[in-house]
Amino acid sequence: MQRSSRAIVRNVCANPLKAPARDVHGPTPVGANPVPVPLARPEIHETVARILDPFARGKLLDVPAGEGALSARLSEAGFTVLACDLYSEIFKLTDIQIRRGDLSGALPYADSEFQYITCLEGLEHIENPHQAIREFARLLAPGGRLIISVPNILNVEERVKWLLHGYTSHFKPISQDHLRMRHEQWADKEEVALHINPIGYSELRYILEKYGFEVVGAYRDRRKPNLWLYWPLVAMIRFFARLTPRAKRRERWTDELASDPVLFGGNTLILLAVKST
């Protein structure tokens, strides 16, 4: 069943895979884990934890897992967490199972294995987001929930930057000089730092719906402190949005694109989607 656009925006707040690099079962002594550093903004983790808090605990896949900061937090919250990452060797937790997996290919798990999947700041790093979301649809049981985040390229500040510069904050030109700098920082793991695929709300929602998901919530990581400077532009965008005929607004997702999480959002757009039963 499709929700109205207002229901959606109300929630503001390929290579075949190798064998698992490391599978760990069972608890380890207290204090055995190093402290993982979040590769995503801490506010994103806060928002994800808040979204998941009301739901019944179940089996959850965190991909890409990075060092394991979100995996640890959700495990402590009572979810049965499995982790997956292209570079599983950077994962720091020893009491959560980690497997090597490429979002551009097939992930090493069974059909309908999970009730939840979290994918934070992953799609913008890969060539084919369709494949990743197709895999998420395979891995989630009917009614399972997917939380996915991408850099918000459609907030008002980023729209102005695109107009002035021809690129946004998170998707600057990838020159040879930039590549050399990233290679010096990350060596053969430079994909971790490279944003190669800008995905806005419209494209992300299209892909999700194509593979059987319904978007039921849109969230931002945090309010940006200086966005009040853009209020006149926001007011103008919303004024013209209201002049659009209702049928066209529904067809073009006009209300969603002018909502707080998208237009007046922070650095990151976070969507909650449910797999069709």
C-alpha positions as CSV (number, residue, x, y, z in Angstrom):
1,M,0.0,0.0,0.0
2,Q,1.4,3.4,-1.0
3,R,1.5,6.2,1.5
4,S,0.8,9.8,0.6
5,S,3.7,12.2,0.2
6,R,2.8,13.9,3.4
7,A,3.0,10.6,5.3
8,I,6.5,10.1,3.9
9,V,7.9,13.5,4.8
10,R,6.2,13.6,8.2
11,N,9.2,11.8,9.7
12,V,11.5,14.7,10.1
13,C,13.2,14.6,13.3
14,A,30.9,-6.8,-9.4
15,N,33.0,-9.4,-8.6
16,P,32.0,-12.8,-7.2
17,L,32.7,-12.8,-3.5
18,K,35.5,-14.5,-1.9
19,A,35.1,-16.7,1.2
20,P,34.5,-14.8,4.5
21,A,37.6,-13.1,5.7
22,R,36.7,-13.7,9.4
23,D,33.7,-15.3,11.0
24,V,33.5,-15.0,14.8
25,H,30.8,-16.8,16.8
26,G,30.0,-16.3,20.4
27,P,31.0,-13.6,22.9
28,T,34.4,-12.5,23.9
29,P,35.6,-11.2,27.3
30,V,34.5,-7.8,28.3
31,G,36.9,-5.1,27.1
32,A,38.4,-7.3,24.3
33,N,37.2,-5.1,21.5
34,P,39.1,-2.0,20.4
35,V,36.8,1.1,20.1
36,P,35.8,1.5,16.4
37,V,35.8,5.0,14.9
38,P,32.6,5.9,13.0
39,L,33.4,6.5,9.3
40,A,30.0,8.2,8.9
41,R,29.0,11.3,10.9
42,P,28.0,10.5,14.5
43,E,24.6,12.2,13.9
44,I,23.8,9.6,11.3
45,H,24.3,6.8,13.8
46,E,22.1,8.8,16.3
47,T,19.3,9.1,13.8
48,V,19.5,5.4,12.8
49,A,19.4,4.3,16.4
50,R,16.3,6.5,17.0
51,I,14.6,5.1,13.9
52,L,15.1,1.5,14.9
53,D,14.4,1.9,18.6
54,P,10.6,1.3,18.5
55,F,10.9,-1.9,16.4
56,A,11.1,-5.5,17.6
57,R,14.7,-6.8,17.8
58,G,15.8,-9.1,15.0
59,K,18.6,-10.1,12.7
60,L,20.3,-7.1,11.2
61,L,22.9,-6.7,8.5
62,D,25.2,-3.7,8.7
63,V,26.9,-3.1,5.3
64,P,29.3,-1.4,4.7
65,A,30.3,-1.8,8.3
66,G,33.6,0.1,8.3
67,E,35.3,-0.3,11.7
68,G,32.1,-1.4,13.3
69,A,30.9,1.6,15.3
70,L,27.2,1.2,14.2
71,S,27.4,-2.6,14.5
72,A,28.5,-2.3,18.1
73,R,25.8,0.3,18.9
74,L,23.0,-1.8,17.4
75,S,24.2,-5.0,19.0
76,E,24.2,-3.3,22.4
77,A,20.6,-2.2,21.6
78,G,19.6,-5.8,21.3
79,F,19.8,-6.6,17.6
80,T,21.5,-9.7,16.3
81,V,24.0,-7.9,14.1
82,L,26.1,-9.4,11.2
83,A,28.6,-7.1,9.5
84,C,29.8,-7.0,5.9
85,D,32.4,-4.8,4.2
86,L,34.6,-4.8,1.1
87,Y,37.5,-4.3,3.4
88,S,36.6,-6.6,6.3
89,E,40.2,-6.3,7.6
90,I,39.5,-2.8,9.0
91,F,36.6,-4.1,11.2
92,K,37.7,-3.9,14.8
93,L,35.1,-6.0,16.7
94,T,35.8,-9.6,17.6
95,D,32.4,-10.6,18.9
96,I,30.4,-9.7,15.8
97,Q,30.7,-11.8,12.6
98,I,32.3,-9.9,9.7
99,R,32.3,-11.2,6.1
100,R,33.9,-9.7,3.0
101,G,31.3,-8.5,0.6
102,D,31.1,-6.2,-2.4
103,L,28.0,-4.0,-2.8
104,S,28.6,-4.2,-6.6
105,G,28.1,-8.0,-6.5
106,A,26.3,-10.7,-4.6
107,L,26.6,-10.6,-0.8
108,P,27.4,-13.9,1.0
109,Y,24.0,-14.4,2.8
110,A,20.9,-16.4,2.1
111,D,17.6,-15.2,0.7
112,S,15.3,-13.5,3.2
113,E,17.9,-14.0,6.0
114,F,17.4,-10.6,7.7
115,Q,14.7,-8.5,9.2
116,Y,16.8,-5.3,9.0
117,I,19.6,-3.9,6.8
118,T,21.5,-0.7,7.4
119,C,23.5,0.8,4.6
120,L,25.1,4.1,5.6
121,E,27.2,6.1,3.2
122,G,27.7,3.2,0.8
123,L,25.9,3.8,-2.5
124,E,27.8,6.9,-3.4
125,H,31.0,4.9,-3.5
126,I,29.9,2.3,-6.0
127,E,29.2,2.2,-9.7
128,N,25.9,0.4,-9.6
129,P,23.5,1.3,-6.8
130,H,20.8,-0.8,-8.5
131,Q,22.7,-4.0,-7.8
132,A,23.1,-3.1,-4.1
133,I,19.4,-2.5,-3.6
134,R,18.5,-5.5,-5.6
135,E,20.6,-7.5,-3.2
136,F,19.0,-5.9,-0.2
137,A,15.6,-6.9,-1.6
138,R,16.8,-10.5,-1.8
139,L,18.3,-10.6,1.7
140,L,15.4,-9.0,3.5
141,A,12.4,-11.1,4.6
142,P,9.0,-9.8,3.5
143,G,8.1,-6.8,5.6
144,G,11.8,-6.2,6.4
145,R,13.2,-2.7,6.9
146,L,16.0,-1.0,5.1
147,I,17.7,2.1,6.4
148,I,19.9,3.8,3.8
149,S,21.8,7.0,3.8
150,V,23.4,9.1,1.0
151,P,24.9,12.6,0.9
152,N,22.0,15.1,0.5
153,I,22.8,16.8,-2.8
154,L,19.3,18.4,-2.9
155,N,19.3,20.6,0.2
156,V,19.1,24.3,-0.6
157,E,22.7,24.9,0.2
158,E,23.9,22.2,-2.1
159,R,21.6,23.5,-4.9
160,V,23.2,26.9,-4.6
161,K,26.7,25.4,-4.7
162,W,25.8,23.5,-7.8
163,L,24.6,26.7,-9.5
164,L,27.7,28.6,-8.5
165,H,30.4,26.0,-8.9
166,G,29.0,23.2,-11.0
167,Y,29.5,20.6,-8.3
168,T,28.3,20.0,-4.7
169,S,30.3,19.7,-1.4
170,H,30.4,15.9,-1.4
171,F,30.9,15.4,-5.2
172,K,33.8,17.6,-6.2
173,P,35.8,16.9,-9.4
174,I,38.0,13.8,-9.1
175,S,41.1,15.1,-10.8
176,Q,44.4,13.2,-11.0
177,D,45.8,15.4,-8.3
178,H,42.8,14.5,-6.1
179,L,43.3,10.8,-6.9
180,R,47.0,10.9,-5.9
181,M,46.1,12.6,-2.6
182,R,43.5,9.9,-1.8
183,H,45.9,7.1,-2.8
184,E,48.5,8.5,-0.4
185,Q,45.8,8.5,2.4
186,W,44.2,5.1,1.7
187,A,46.6,3.2,-0.6
188,D,44.6,0.5,-2.4
189,K,41.4,1.3,-0.4
190,E,40.9,4.7,-2.0
191,E,37.2,3.7,-2.8
192,V,36.5,4.4,0.9
193,A,37.1,8.1,0.4
194,L,35.9,8.6,-3.2
195,H,32.4,9.7,-3.9
196,I,31.7,8.7,-7.5
197,N,27.9,8.4,-7.7
198,P,25.7,11.4,-6.6
199,I,22.3,10.1,-5.8
200,G,19.4,12.4,-4.9
201,Y,16.1,11.7,-3.3
202,S,14.3,11.1,-6.6
203,E,16.8,8.6,-8.0
204,L,17.1,6.7,-4.7
205,R,13.3,6.4,-4.3
206,Y,12.9,5.3,-7.9
207,I,15.5,2.5,-7.3
208,L,13.9,1.4,-4.0
209,E,10.4,1.2,-5.5
210,K,11.7,-0.6,-8.6
211,Y,12.9,-3.4,-6.4
212,G,9.9,-3.7,-4.2
213,F,10.4,-1.2,-1.4
214,E,8.0,1.4,-0.1
215,V,9.6,4.5,1.4
216,V,7.9,5.3,4.7
217,G,10.2,7.8,6.3
218,A,12.7,10.6,5.3
219,Y,15.1,12.0,7.9
220,R,18.1,14.3,8.1
221,D,21.2,13.8,10.2
222,R,21.1,17.2,11.8
223,R,20.0,20.8,11.2
224,K,22.8,22.8,9.6
225,P,23.4,26.0,11.6
226,N,23.4,28.6,8.7
227,L,20.5,27.4,6.6
228,W,18.3,30.2,7.9
229,L,20.3,32.4,5.4
230,Y,18.5,30.5,2.6
231,W,15.0,31.0,3.9
232,P,14.0,33.4,1.1
233,L,15.0,30.9,-1.5
234,V,13.3,28.1,0.4
235,A,10.1,30.1,0.6
236,M,10.3,30.8,-3.2
237,I,10.8,27.1,-4.0
238,R,7.9,26.1,-1.8
239,F,5.7,28.9,-3.2
240,F,6.2,27.6,-6.8
241,A,5.7,24.0,-5.6
242,R,2.3,24.9,-4.2
243,L,1.3,26.5,-7.6
244,T,1.9,23.1,-9.3
245,P,-1.3,21.1,-9.9
246,R,-1.9,18.4,-7.3
247,A,-1.7,15.6,-9.8
248,K,1.7,16.8,-11.1
249,R,2.9,17.3,-7.5
250,R,2.1,13.7,-6.8
251,E,3.7,12.4,-10.0
252,R,6.9,14.5,-9.6
253,W,7.2,14.0,-5.8
254,T,7.2,17.8,-5.5
255,D,6.1,17.9,-1.9
256,E,8.8,15.5,-0.9
257,L,11.5,17.4,-2.7
258,A,10.4,20.6,-0.9
259,S,10.2,18.9,2.5
260,D,12.4,19.6,5.5
261,P,14.5,16.4,5.3
262,V,15.4,17.1,1.6
263,L,15.3,20.8,0.9
264,F,16.1,22.0,4.4
265,G,18.1,19.0,5.5
266,G,21.6,18.5,6.7
267,N,24.6,16.9,5.1
268,T,22.9,13.5,4.9
269,L,19.6,12.2,3.7
270,I,18.3,9.0,5.5
271,L,15.4,6.9,4.2
272,L,13.5,4.2,5.9
273,A,12.0,1.7,3.4
274,V,9.9,-1.5,3.9
275,K,10.1,-4.5,1.6
276,S,6.7,-5.4,0.2
277,T,5.1,-8.5,1.6
